[in-house]
């Protein structure tokens, strides 16, 4: 009997000790989350000492700045957390492709993806404001908006509505039109009848139509073959993507339309985010910022050099009438009441004024 009582007393003391350690670990996680998302309750958060694995799936190919940024994110988070958080990286659509990754992160089948405004409009129609062609006038304009207070509020609202939370905006580059034929695109009329590949979402298709083209949805992973076989006449992507995906091998001309200052948003399953302690969120955001800095600086530098690179590869480079494109595209958006009824027009004007 004494032996039994002794064992019970030991078990009770051990349970008390573990409870105290768990409370101490949760309380010590006091670093603020910088995403603007509400912190999870202390009771719902694991102790910072509990290991966390994040599965990060992207469609970008190695060599893309944002694919390399994925690795920067992994290295930074794992180092900052001293291995408390590990990041499992998949690129090239090897885990989920462009058409399935949003549903996967919502369902929790992976933890992180690169998303963007155009993929998030179905369940948050107001986000289409950020998909409008010529909404942002430059890289500086875009990052000031999306990585500032406006972006934080928008990302928090997306998290509340969709269960996935963007953590920032990485500069993908400014999108241009490139064709498999040597054809100058001066005004929107020159895109009449051109089968222009666009990503497969309503927001992307609308942009293609607003530009004057015949938009043809094709997944990014299938685009090189579609260009090579003539399934489409051309595509729109930032110059760094044209270079890294080697689209220039199957194209003959690029017209600088500057129609979308594009970004990708590292986006996490919100339940996963809420399960992290504040300290762990801080480590994740440290990784996001390091990756963003690398991605942005790399793509800005690349864009300055790639026009000459493509000329050396034999492509013709043309300059579009930006004013003609900008007027038509923005007018098409503003005429579409079904789309703009969900927009905050005061915010729209505020964003436009920030470009000045």
C-alpha positions, -999 to 999 in steps of 0.1 A, spaced: 0 0 0 28 24 9 44 17 -25 11 25 -43 7 57 -23 43 67 -31 37 61 -68 5 82 -68 22 111 -50 51 110 -75 27 111 -104 8 140 -90 40 160 -84 52 153 -119 19 164 -134 21 197 -114 57 202 -126 48 198 -163 18 221 -159 40 248 -144 66 244 -172 39 247 -199 25 278 -184 59 294 -181 67 286 -217 35 302 -230 39 333 -208 75 339 -221 62 341 -257 57 379 -258 71 391 -291 43 409 -310 30 396 -343 36 421 -371 10 408 -395 -19 427 -380 -37 394 -372 -53 390 -338 -30 369 -315 -43 335 -305 -54 331 -269 -27 319 -245 -48 287 -238 -49 279 -275 -13 285 -282 13 258 -278 44 264 -257 72 280 -277 93 249 -270 69 227 -289 83 221 -324 63 233 -354 67 223 -390 54 245 -418 47 230 -453 54 257 -479 42 250 -515 48 272 -544 45 270 -582 76 291 -590 106 274 -605 141 275 -590 158 306 -602 128 328 -597 136 354 -571 105 344 -551 114 307 -553 149 316 -539 131 338 -513 113 307 -501 146 292 -491 156 325 -475 124 323 -455 132 288 -444 168 295 -434 159 327 -415 130 311 -396 149 280 -386 179 300 -375 159 326 -356 139 299 -338 169 277 -332 151 249 -349 119 253 -330 102 259 -364 111 239 -394 100 247 -430 93 220 -456 97 236 -491 81 224 -524 86 244 -556 76 240 -593 40 230 -584 53 196 -572 29 195 -543 0 216 -555 -3 235 -588 -16 270 -593 -52 260 -597 -53 239 -565 -29 255 -540 -54 281 -527 -79 254 -518 -51 234 -503 -40 261 -479 -76 269 -469 -82 232 -462 -49 230 -442 -34 205 -466 -4 228 -466 5 257 -444 19 283 -467 17 293 -504 23 324 -525 -10 339 -533 -21 373 -547 -51 395 -550 -63 378 -582 -66 345 -565 -86 358 -535 -114 377 -551 -140 348 -552 -146 349 -515 -136 385 -510 -149 404 -541 -136 438 -528 -100 425 -532 -105 429 -570 -96 465 -564 -60 454 -560 -61 434 -593 -70 464 -615 -45 471 -642 -25 503 -636 -38 504 -600 -1 508 -589 22 531 -608 55 518 -597 73 493 -573 76 521 -547 39 528 -549 29 491 -546 51 483 -516 42 515 -498 5 505 -500 6 467 -495 34 466 -469 20 495 -450 -11 501 -429 -35 497 -459 -20 462 -467 -21 451 -430 -58 460 -427 -66 443 -461 -47 412 -451 -65 410 -417 -99 413 -434 -90 385 -459 -79 363 -430 -113 369 -412 -133 362 -444 -113 333 -459 -93 316 -432 -60 323 -448 -38 353 -439 -14 371 -463 17 381 -443 32 406 -468 37 415 -504 68 405 -524 76 423 -557 72 398 -586 79 425 -612 59 446 -636 39 426 -661 46 430 -698 31 414 -729 53 390 -748 44 372 -780 55 342 -801 54 365 -831 73 397 -838 45 421 -833 44 456 -818 16 463 -794 12 500 -794 -25 504 -782 -52 480 -769 -65 477 -805 -33 458 -814 -43 430 -790 -75 423 -808 -77 386 -817 -45 378 -797 -49 347 -776 -31 359 -745 -25 334 -717 -38 345 -684 -39 326 -650 -72 308 -644 -93 332 -623 -121 356 -632 -99 386 -621 -71 376 -644 -95 370 -673 -111 404 -668 -78 421 -670 -70 404 -702 -103 415 -718 -98 450 -704 -65 452 -723 -82 442 -755 -70 406 -758 -87 372 -760 -76 358 -726 -70 321 -725 -66 305 -690 -36 281 -687 -18 270 -656 17 284 -652 33 249 -653 18 243 -687 26 276 -702 60 269 -719 45 240 -739 14 261 -747 37 288 -762 58 263 -780 29 246 -796 9 277 -805 -20 270 -781 -17 306 -772 -1 336 -791 15 351 -760 15 357 -723 19 384 -697 45 381 -670 72 402 -654 106 402 -672 123 382 -644 97 354 -648 102 354 -686 139 349 -680 138 323 -652 110 302 -669 129 306 -703 98 318 -721 121 339 -743 132 306 -760 97 303 -776 89 340 -781 100 367 -805 88 400 -791 81 418 -758 60 450 -755 65 470 -724 29 477 -713 36 481 -675 0 470 -670 3 455 -636 29 461 -609 27 426 -596 33 410 -562 30 376 -545 18 373 -510 31 347 -486 -1 334 -472 -6 311 -443 -36 290 -431 -51 311 -404 -58 282 -380 -21 274 -382 -12 310 -376 -35 312 -346 -19 281 -332 15 298 -330 27 317 -300 35 354 -303 72 345 -302 68 320 -330 48 345 -351 77 369 -346 101 344 -360 79 338 -390 76 375 -397 114 378 -394 116 352 -422 90 370 -443 108 403 -441 142 387 -450 126 369 -479 108 401 -491 140 421 -490 158 395 -511 130 391 -536 123 428 -541 160 438 -544 167 410 -568 137 417 -591 143 454 -592 179 449 -602 170 422 -628 144 444 -645 171 471 -651 192 446 -670 168 422 -687 157 444 -717 193 442 -730 195 405 -722 163 398 -743 177 419 -772 208 398 -771 187 367 -774 171 381 -806 138 394 -792 124 427 -804 114 451 -776 86 476 -781 71 504 -760 34 506 -757 14 538 -754 10 536 -717 -16 564 -715 -38 547 -741 -36 514 -722 -41 529 -688 -72 549 -698 -89 520 -714 -81 495 -687 -91 516 -657 -122 528 -676 -132 491 -681 -129 484 -644 -148 515 -633 -176 508 -659 -181 473 -644 -205 481 -615 -208 444 -606 -171 446 -597 -166 481 -583 -198 480 -562 -176 460 -537 -148 485 -538 -141 512 -512 -138 541 -536 -125 565 -509 -97 539 -504 -92 536 -541 -87 574 -544 -64 574 -514 -42 547 -531 -41 567 -563 -31 598 -544 -2 579 -528 14 576 -562 19 613 -565 
